[in-house]
Amino acid sequence: MDVTVAEMKANLSGVLRKAAAGAEVQVTRHGKPYVRLGPARPERPTLPRVGAFDGQFQVPDNWDDIATGFEPYME
C-alpha cells in the first residue's frame, strides 16, 4: 500500500492500523519512496533465570567418574 506524506498525516491512525495488521505501507515523498512501515516483530521469549531448574534434576553420585571408553581422552 502506497501513501503520500500528506495522506499519512491526514489518516495516521488508519494507516498505522493497517500496518499493524500486516500490510506493508510505503510512504512516498515527492513521488519517491521515503519510509516503509510494517508490523512490529514479536518479542523473543526470555530465557529462564539461573537456578530456575533448581531441584528439578538429580545428579548421580558417580557424576565425576570417567565414562567407559573415554579414558584415552582424559590424559
Order of alpha helices (4+ residues) and beta strands (2+ residues): beta-alpha-alpha-beta-beta
